[in-house]
Amino acid sequence: MVRKSRSLVLTSVLASSLLAGVGAATAGAADASPSASARVADMVLRNGQIYTVDKRRSWAQAVAVKNGKIVYVGSNRGAAAFTGLNTKVIDLHGKMMTPGFVDGHNHAYLMAESLFWLSLNPHDTVAKRQDAIRKWRAQNPDAKQLRGVGWDSAASDAKAAGVMPRELLDAVVPDIPVVIISNGHHSLLVNSKALELAGITKDTKNPPGGIIERDEKTGEPNGIVHEFSAQNLIINALPQPDFTVDQYRQTIEKWQQTAAADGITSTFVPVHYPTVNLLKAFEAMDDAGELTVRFDLGLWADENLGTEQVDDLVALRDKYQGERYKIDTIKIFADGVGAGQLVWDQRVLEQTVAALDKEGFRVYVHAIGNPEFYPSSNALDAFEYAAKKNGKRDSRHVVTHADWVKQEDVKRFQRLGVIPVPQPPWFGKDWYDDVPRNKLNNLNRFKSYLTAGIPVVSSSDFPSSDTFEQDMYPLTGIEVGITRLDPTTTREEDLDRAAWPKERATLPEMITSYTINGAHMIFAENERGSIEVGKKADLVVIEKNLFATPVTQISEKKVVLTLFEGKETYRAPSFE
C-alpha cells in the first residue's frame, strides 16, 4: 500500500511534467477573442508555462492585462494583437505562472507582535529569556506594560526551578504587568502584577471555555491561563489592551510586503479579539488605496455572550465594508488546544450559529480535537441545526484546522456545504507522533474531502507556530500536502515514511486548494482564483515549473513576480 502511494505521487509529477511540456503547443486552446476596445493591453506576459486553473486546467503561453483585469489568455501569437507601443511586455523565459495564492486562514494583524512586542523565541534557556526581559525593561523605563511572545516552555521551566510560572517573570519585572503569549496563541504566561490588575485570585472561577491554572497546594493562580475567555480577563485589564490604529497600519503594510513575496494576493483573516482599532486601520488604508491584498475579515464571537452579541456584530459588519476588504464572517472556537473540551455549551453554540446564519454571516469554526475528541462533529451539528431552522443556503460555512474528523462526518461536510480549511504545512510536524498508527486514519484528512467533491481550502494560520514564516509560504503547504512529511528534511527516498499516505493530494489538487477553492470560500471565484478573461489580474510567477520539480523540492522554489490587480507588488532581484 505504501509503495503504491509513493508510486502514485511520483507518477502524478511525471504525468504533469509531460502536460507542462505540451502546454505551449496547446496554448491556443485557452485563446479568447478580444473585443475591439480591449485590444491594446497595459501589460503582456509571454513565453510562460501558465497553469490557468480554469475548469479544464488549461495551459497557456501568454496573458494580457488591461485596467487590472485579464483580457487575453492564450498563445504568444495571439497576445501580439494586444501589444501596442505603450504596452509593458514581460518575457517569462519559460517560468511558471499560476493565479495569485489565497491563504484561507491567516492572522495578518498578529505580525504586530513581532514589530512591537518582545520576542523570546530567539532564546532557549530561562536565564536568557529573563535577561532579554530585564534588558527590555531597562531600555523602556517609562513603560506601563510589557507584552511578549514565545515562552512556550514556561510550565516545565517553572517546575524544574521549583517555582510557579508567574515567579519566572516576577523575578525580573515585578512592578508592571508582563504578559507573554504562546506561539500558538492559546495560552498566556503572566506575572503577579498582571493577575492583580485583572483581579484574578484563588476565588476566581474559570470562565466558560477558559482555564486559569492554579498551584496544586494553595489554589492560587500560577500565572498561566488558557483560551481566549480567560486571556481576555487579563488583556482587558491592561493599560493598553490593543495595538493602536497606526501600529495596525504599519503592521498591515509590512505583512503585505511578506505576502507579495510569497505570492499571496487574497486572504481570510479571522480576528481573535474585539479590536475596532484594526477595523479602523483597514478602513483608513482602503480609503487611501494602500491595500495590495484582498482581505476577507472574520470577527470573533464571545462564547460568554451567545446570541446577545449578534446585533453588535451586524453593526460592525455594516459599518466596515471597503473596496479591498470586507467583513462577512464570524469566527467561533469550538475547542482550544490540548484541553479536550468544548468551549461553548452546545445548545448555545447551535442557537448562536443559527442566529448568525440568519443574518447572512458565514460562520468559521476552529475545531482541532484529538483521537478521542471530535469538536468538528459539534460544529457540524450546529450547522445542521442552522440549516433546519433557517433553510439551506449558499453559506459556505467553514471548519478550520479539523485535525481530527470522522469518516462519517466527511459526508456531512459535503451534504451541508461546509468547507474544511486545514493547514497542510503542519501535516509533516511531529505533533502526533505519539498517537498509535491504528488511530491515524482520522488525522489531517485532505484527499477524503476531494474524493467527496468538497472544495477543500489550504491555509497557514500565520503566525501560530514557531515556523510561521516557512508555513505561510504556499509552496511549503503545496509540498507537504503531497508528501505529508517535514519539508526541511525529506528527500525523495523518504516518501514511503508518511504515516497516513492515503490522504496525500496531487500537485494539481494542492494548487487548486490555494487558488480557485480559496477564492470560492471568500465568495470571489467569479473575479479571482484562476487565470481567465474578465478576472482580476492576480498573478504569480515561479522560477521553475512545479510540475517538472521533484515533490520534495517544491518548497525550495521561489516566487519571482507577483501582480495584484495588474500592479506589480513584488519582483525578485533575480528576475529582470
NUSENU-633057 format. One record per residue (C-alpha): x, y, z; residue in one letter. Coordinates in steps of 0.05 Angstrom, whole numbers. Layout:
% residues N
SITE     px     py     pz seba
SITE      X      Y      Z    a
...
% end
This chain:
% residues 576
SITE     px     py     pz seba
SITE      0      0      0    m
SITE     55     49     19    v
SITE     97     33    -42    r
SITE     37     43    -86    k
SITE     23    111    -54    s
SITE     94    133    -68    r
SITE     88    110   -140    s
SITE     24    149   -148    l
SITE     58    213   -123    v
SITE    117    205   -170    l
SITE     72    185   -228    t
SITE     29    246   -218    s
SITE     91    291   -221    v
SITE    117    255   -284    l
SITE     50    259   -319    a
SITE     41    331   -301    s
SITE    111    347   -325    s
SITE     92    318   -393    l
SITE     30    361   -392    l
SITE     72    422   -378    a
SITE    117    404   -436    g
SITE     60    404   -485    v
SITE     28    465   -454    g
SITE     59    513   -503    a
SITE     37    471   -562    a
SITE    -35    470   -538    t
SITE    -39    540   -510    a
SITE    -85    561   -566    g
SITE   -140    521   -532    a
SITE   -143    576   -480    a
SITE   -145    632   -531    d
SITE   -202    682   -523    a
SITE   -224    731   -576    s
SITE   -213    803   -555    p
SITE   -263    859   -562    s
SITE   -240    919   -602    a
SITE   -238    964   -541    s
SITE   -193    916   -503    a
SITE   -142    903   -558    r
SITE    -85    945   -532    v
SITE    -64    920   -464    a
SITE    -27    954   -408    d
SITE     16    892   -399    m
SITE     31    828   -436    v
SITE     67    770   -403    l
SITE     92    720   -454    r
SITE    136    658   -463    n
SITE    110    627   -398    g
SITE     85    560   -375    q
SITE     18    586   -350    i
SITE    -25    539   -308    y
SITE    -93    574   -311    t
SITE   -132    532   -261    v
SITE   -194    542   -305    d
SITE   -245    486   -307    k
SITE   -204    448   -359    r
SITE   -139    462   -322    r
SITE   -113    491   -387    s
SITE    -42    514   -401    w
SITE    -24    577   -438    a
SITE     37    617   -461    q
SITE     14    688   -453    a
SITE    -32    734   -414    v
SITE    -53    806   -429    a
SITE    -76    854   -376    v
SITE   -115    919   -381    k
SITE   -143    962   -325    n
SITE   -125    910   -274    g
SITE   -163    854   -309    k
SITE   -144    796   -354    i
SITE   -165    810   -426    v
SITE   -129    753   -461    y
SITE   -104    683   -444    v
SITE    -72    640   -497    g
SITE    -12    635   -544    s
SITE     45    684   -556    n
SITE     19    695   -626    r
SITE    -50    713   -601    g
SITE    -21    761   -549    a
SITE     14    801   -604    a
SITE    -53    832   -622    a
SITE    -56    863   -553    f
SITE     14    893   -555    t
SITE     18    967   -571    g
SITE     73   1020   -567    l
SITE     59   1033   -492    n
SITE     46    961   -472    t
SITE     94    934   -419    k
SITE    119    867   -444    v
SITE    148    817   -394    i
SITE    185    757   -421    d
SITE    175    699   -373    l
SITE    231    658   -404    h
SITE    193    593   -393    g
SITE    178    606   -319    k
SITE    113    581   -289    m
SITE     53    626   -276    m
SITE     -6    610   -232    t
SITE    -64    650   -204    p
SITE    -48    690   -142    g
SITE    -49    647    -80    f
SITE   -106    651    -29    v
SITE    -88    637     44    d
SITE   -153    612     76    g
SITE   -133    627    148    h
SITE    -81    680    164    n
SITE    -77    726    225    h
SITE    -41    780    186    a
SITE    -52    832    241    y
SITE    -13    789    290    l
SITE     52    809    255    m
SITE     45    869    302    a
SITE     72    824    356    e
SITE    139    816    322    s
SITE    141    891    306    l
SITE    121    920    374    f
SITE    129    865    426    w
SITE    188    828    455    l
SITE    201    761    422    s
SITE    230    707    467    l
SITE    235    657    411    n
SITE    310    670    398    p
SITE    326    649    470    h
SITE    328    577    493    d
SITE    340    580    568    t
SITE    306    611    628    v
SITE    367    655    642    a
SITE    369    681    570    k
SITE    295    696    569    r
SITE    297    731    636    q
SITE    357    771    613    d
SITE    320    792    550    a
SITE    261    816    592    i
SITE    308    852    641    r
SITE    343    888    583    k
SITE    276    908    552    w
SITE    253    938    618    r
SITE    318    977    626    a
SITE    310   1005    555    q
SITE    237   1023    568    n
SITE    236   1053    639    p
SITE    171   1091    628    d
SITE    132   1031    600    a
SITE     66   1015    634    k
SITE     65    943    609    q
SITE    108    891    574    l
SITE     78    847    520    r
SITE    117    789    490    g
SITE    111    724    453    v
SITE    145    657    455    g
SITE    158    627    524    w
SITE    122    562    508    d
SITE    161    521    558    s
SITE    143    563    618    a
SITE    106    508    655    a
SITE    162    458    650    s
SITE    215    511    664    d
SITE    178    532    727    a
SITE    171    460    750    k
SITE    245    448    740    a
SITE    261    510    781    a
SITE    212    493    836    g
SITE    172    558    828    v
SITE    105    579    800    m
SITE    108    603    727    p
SITE     90    675    746    r
SITE    151    677    791    e
SITE    196    669    730    l
SITE    171    738    709    l
SITE    165    768    779    d
SITE    239    756    789    a
SITE    256    806    734    v
SITE    196    853    726    v
SITE    151    857    788    p
SITE    125    929    781    d
SITE     87    930    715    i
SITE     43    876    683    p
SITE     81    827    639    v
SITE     40    785    590    v
SITE     74    734    545    i
SITE     31    698    494    i
SITE     49    628    468    s
SITE     66    618    395    n
SITE      1    580    387    g
SITE    -36    640    418    h
SITE    -80    598    463    h
SITE    -41    609    528    s
SITE    -13    668    567    l
SITE     44    670    617    l
SITE     34    730    663    v
SITE     66    759    725    n
SITE     34    774    792    s
SITE     22    847    774    k
SITE    -20    827    713    a
SITE    -62    779    756    l
SITE    -71    835    808    e
SITE    -95    885    756    l
SITE   -144    834    728    a
SITE   -169    818    798    g
SITE   -155    744    789    i
SITE   -147    707    855    t
SITE   -156    636    880    k
SITE   -230    651    886    d
SITE   -237    669    812    t
SITE   -275    616    775    k
SITE   -255    592    706    n
SITE   -295    630    653    p
SITE   -333    586    604    p
SITE   -284    555    556    g
SITE   -223    581    594    g
SITE   -174    554    645    i
SITE   -137    591    700    i
SITE    -81    546    722    e
SITE    -71    542    798    r
SITE    -19    520    848    d
SITE    -36    449    870    e
SITE    -25    465    944    k
SITE    -52    535    953    t
SITE   -102    542    896    g
SITE    -70    609    878    e
SITE    -66    626    803    p
SITE      2    604    780    n
SITE      9    654    722    g
SITE    -14    612    663    i
SITE    -83    619    632    v
SITE   -111    582    572    h
SITE   -161    601    517    e
SITE   -190    668    499    f
SITE   -244    676    551    s
SITE   -190    670    606    a
SITE   -139    711    566    q
SITE   -188    768    558    n
SITE   -194    775    634    l
SITE   -120    794    633    i
SITE   -116    832    568    i
SITE   -177    877    581    n
SITE   -146    900    647    a
SITE    -81    923    615    l
SITE    -64    997    607    p
SITE    -62    985    531    q
SITE   -103    923    513    p
SITE    -97    932    438    d
SITE    -49    958    386    f
SITE    -62   1029    362    t
SITE    -92   1044    294    v
SITE    -24   1070    270    d
SITE     10   1006    294    q
SITE    -40    964    257    y
SITE    -29   1005    194    r
SITE     46    994    199    q
SITE     33    920    211    t
SITE    -13    910    151    i
SITE     36    947    106    e
SITE     93    903    129    k
SITE     52    839    124    w
SITE     31    857     53    q
SITE    104    860     33    q
SITE    115    790     60    t
SITE     51    765     27    a
SITE     73    793    -40    a
SITE    140    758    -36    a
SITE    101    694    -20    d
SITE     54    703    -79    g
SITE     -7    714    -35    i
SITE    -59    761    -65    t
SITE   -121    745    -24    s
SITE   -131    721     47    t
SITE   -183    706    100    f
SITE   -165    739    167    v
SITE   -201    714    229    p
SITE   -196    763    287    v
SITE   -183    735    357    h
SITE   -205    793    399    y
SITE   -253    852    397    p
SITE   -210    903    361    t
SITE   -242    964    330    v
SITE   -173    994    320    n
SITE   -157    940    269    l
SITE   -221    954    231    l
SITE   -206   1029    232    k
SITE   -137   1013    203    a
SITE   -166    973    146    f
SITE   -216   1028    132    e
SITE   -162   1081    130    a
SITE   -116   1040     86    m
SITE   -172   1022     38    d
SITE   -193   1095     32    d
SITE   -120   1114     18    a
SITE   -112   1059    -34    g
SITE    -58   1025      7    e
SITE    -85    954      7    l
SITE    -48    908    -41    t
SITE    -82    844    -18    v
SITE   -156    828    -19    r
SITE   -176    818     54    f
SITE   -237    779     78    d
SITE   -245    791    153    l
SITE   -279    749    207    g
SITE   -300    779    274    l
SITE   -294    739    339    w
SITE   -356    713    375    a
SITE   -351    712    451    d
SITE   -374    645    479    e
SITE   -399    682    541    n
SITE   -448    726    502    l
SITE   -483    677    456    g
SITE   -539    709    414    t
SITE   -534    774    454    e
SITE   -476    797    411    q
SITE   -507    786    343    v
SITE   -535    857    335    d
SITE   -467    887    352    d
SITE   -433    842    302    l
SITE   -483    862    248    v
SITE   -470    935    264    a
SITE   -395    926    256    l
SITE   -405    889    191    r
SITE   -449    944    164    d
SITE   -400    999    184    k
SITE   -335    968    159    y
SITE   -340    948     85    q
SITE   -289    971     34    g
SITE   -266    961    -36    e
SITE   -209    913    -19    r
SITE   -232    889     49    y
SITE   -298    866     76    k
SITE   -330    833    137    i
SITE   -376    775    124    d
SITE   -355    723    174    t
SITE   -356    706    248    i
SITE   -301    664    280    k
SITE   -321    615    335    i
SITE   -277    569    377    f
SITE   -308    500    385    a
SITE   -247    478    425    d
SITE   -179    505    444    g
SITE   -113    470    441    v
SITE    -99    407    481    g
SITE   -153    413    534    a
SITE   -201    363    500    g
SITE   -263    401    520    q
SITE   -315    444    485    l
SITE   -311    519    493    v
SITE   -385    531    482    w
SITE   -446    500    512    d
SITE   -473    460    453    q
SITE   -543    488    457    r
SITE   -517    560    460    v
SITE   -470    545    402    l
SITE   -527    519    359    e
SITE   -572    578    375    q
SITE   -516    628    361    t
SITE   -495    596    296    v
SITE   -568    596    273    a
SITE   -576    669    292    a
SITE   -512    688    255    l
SITE   -532    646    195    d
SITE   -600    681    193    k
SITE   -564    748    189    e
SITE   -525    723    128    g
SITE   -458    712    163    f
SITE   -411    656    144    r
SITE   -391    621    208    v
SITE   -318    599    213    y
SITE   -306    547    268    v
SITE   -240    529    299    h
SITE   -240    454    315    a
SITE   -177    413    329    i
SITE   -194    354    374    g
SITE   -156    290    389    n
SITE   -165    215    375    p
SITE   -220    212    428    e
SITE   -250    282    419    f
SITE   -282    308    355    y
SITE   -306    380    361    p
SITE   -314    382    286    s
SITE   -376    339    297    s
SITE   -404    391    345    n
SITE   -392    445    294    a
SITE   -428    405    241    l
SITE   -486    393    289    d
SITE   -491    469    297    a
SITE   -491    480    221    f
SITE   -544    426    213    e
SITE   -587    459    266    y
SITE   -580    526    230    a
SITE   -599    496    163    a
SITE   -661    464    193    k
SITE   -681    528    227    k
SITE   -666    577    171    n
SITE   -667    535    109    g
SITE   -606    515     69    k
SITE   -569    569     32    r
SITE   -501    581     -2    d
SITE   -470    598     65    s
SITE   -400    568     55    r
SITE   -392    557    129    h
SITE   -323    532    150    v
SITE   -289    484    198    v
SITE   -216    502    204    t
SITE   -157    461    229    h
SITE   -200    398    230    a
SITE   -142    357    254    d
SITE   -189    301    274    w
SITE   -250    286    232    v
SITE   -291    221    229    k
SITE   -304    188    163    q
SITE   -379    194    172    e
SITE   -371    269    182    d
SITE   -337    277    114    v
SITE   -405    262     84    k
SITE   -437    314    128    r
SITE   -387    366    104    f
SITE   -409    351     33    q
SITE   -484    348     48    r
SITE   -484    413     88    l
SITE   -437    450     40    g
SITE   -387    463     96    v
SITE   -315    477     74    i
SITE   -255    446    110    p
SITE   -195    493    117    v
SITE   -135    454    144    p
SITE    -63    476    147    q
SITE    -23    430    101    p
SITE     45    459    124    p
SITE     30    425    191    w
SITE     19    355    162    f
SITE     93    339    168    g
SITE    103    362    240    k
SITE    115    314    298    d
SITE     55    337    340    w
SITE     20    270    336    y
SITE     80    223    334    d
SITE     57    191    400    d
SITE    -11    171    372    v
SITE    -15     96    355    p
SITE    -15     85    280    r
SITE    -81     49    282    n
SITE   -114    114    305    k
SITE    -86    158    250    l
SITE   -140    144    199    n
SITE   -180    205    223    n
SITE   -120    253    225    l
SITE   -109    311    178    n
SITE   -157    290    124    r
SITE   -148    321     55    f
SITE   -157    270     -1    k
SITE   -221    246     33    s
SITE   -252    314     23    y
SITE   -232    317    -50    l
SITE   -259    247    -63    t
SITE   -325    270    -34    a
SITE   -326    330    -81    g
SITE   -313    381    -26    i
SITE   -273    444    -45    p
SITE   -221    440     10    v
SITE   -181    504     21    v
SITE   -109    508     44    s
SITE    -81    558     94    s
SITE    -24    574    141    s
SITE    -56    601    206    d
SITE      2    651    208    f
SITE     35    661    258    p
SITE     10    604    301    s
SITE     73    560    301    s
SITE    146    571    313    d
SITE    159    560    238    t
SITE    107    611    217    f
SITE    148    645    162    e
SITE    160    578    128    q
SITE     88    556    139    d
SITE     59    619    108    m
SITE     95    606     42    y
SITE     43    570     -2    p
SITE     96    526    -36    l
SITE    111    496     33    t
SITE     38    476     40    g
SITE     36    450    -31    i
SITE     96    405    -20    e
SITE     73    379     48    v
SITE      3    367     23    g
SITE     33    319    -27    i
SITE     86    286     18    t
SITE     57    294     88    r
SITE    129    298    112    l
SITE    175    352    141    d
SITE    195    396     82    p
SITE    263    414    110    t
SITE    289    343    118    t
SITE    251    299     70    t
SITE    284    270      8    r
SITE    254    231    -50    e
SITE    275    165    -19    e
SITE    236    183     45    d
SITE    167    187     13    l
SITE    147    118     39    d
SITE    152    143    110    r
SITE     87    183    110    a
SITE     44    158    168    a
SITE    -23    163    131    w
SITE     -7    166     56    p
SITE    -79    154     36    k
SITE    -94    227     49    e
SITE    -38    254      4    r
SITE    -61    301    -51    a
SITE    -33    312   -121    t
SITE      2    375   -145    l
SITE    -59    399   -186    p
SITE   -103    388   -125    e
SITE    -57    427    -79    m
SITE    -52    486   -127    i
SITE   -128    485   -133    t
SITE   -135    488    -58    s
SITE    -91    551    -56    y
SITE   -125    586   -114    t
SITE   -196    575   -141    i
SITE   -220    538    -79    n
SITE   -195    594    -35    g
SITE   -230    645    -79    a
SITE   -294    603    -74    h
SITE   -290    604      2    m
SITE   -288    680      3    i
SITE   -343    687    -49    f
SITE   -293    714   -101    a
SITE   -290    656   -151    e
SITE   -321    699   -206    n
SITE   -265    751   -202    e
SITE   -204    714   -175    r
SITE   -173    645   -166    g
SITE   -160    627   -239    s
SITE   -128    659   -300    i
SITE   -187    674   -345    e
SITE   -212    732   -386    v
SITE   -251    781   -344    g
SITE   -219    764   -277    k
SITE   -174    807   -235    k
SITE   -101    801   -256    a
SITE    -77    769   -192    d
SITE    -17    731   -219    l
SITE     45    696   -192    v
SITE    108    676   -229    v
SITE    151    619   -200    i
SITE    223    608   -220    e
SITE    212    536   -243    k
SITE    153    495   -267    n
SITE    129    457   -205    l
SITE    103    401   -249    f
SITE    175    388   -271    a
SITE    203    393   -200    t
SITE    214    334   -152    p
SITE    160    339   -100    v
SITE    209    345    -42    t
SITE    239    408    -74    q
SITE    175    446    -87    i
SITE    181    488    -23    s
SITE    251    510    -45    e
SITE    226    543   -109    k
SITE    219    618   -106    k
SITE    165    666   -127    v
SITE    198    717   -173    v
SITE    139    763   -191    l
SITE     71    779   -160    t
SITE     17    821   -191    l
SITE    -45    845   -153    f
SITE    -99    871   -198    e
SITE    -48    881   -253    g
SITE      1    921   -210    k
SITE     69    894   -191    e
SITE     74    883   -116    t
SITE    137    841   -115    y
SITE    195    827   -161    r
SITE    255    785   -141    a
SITE    322    817   -155    p
SITE    339    756   -198    s
SITE    281    768   -245    f
SITE    298    823   -295    e
% end
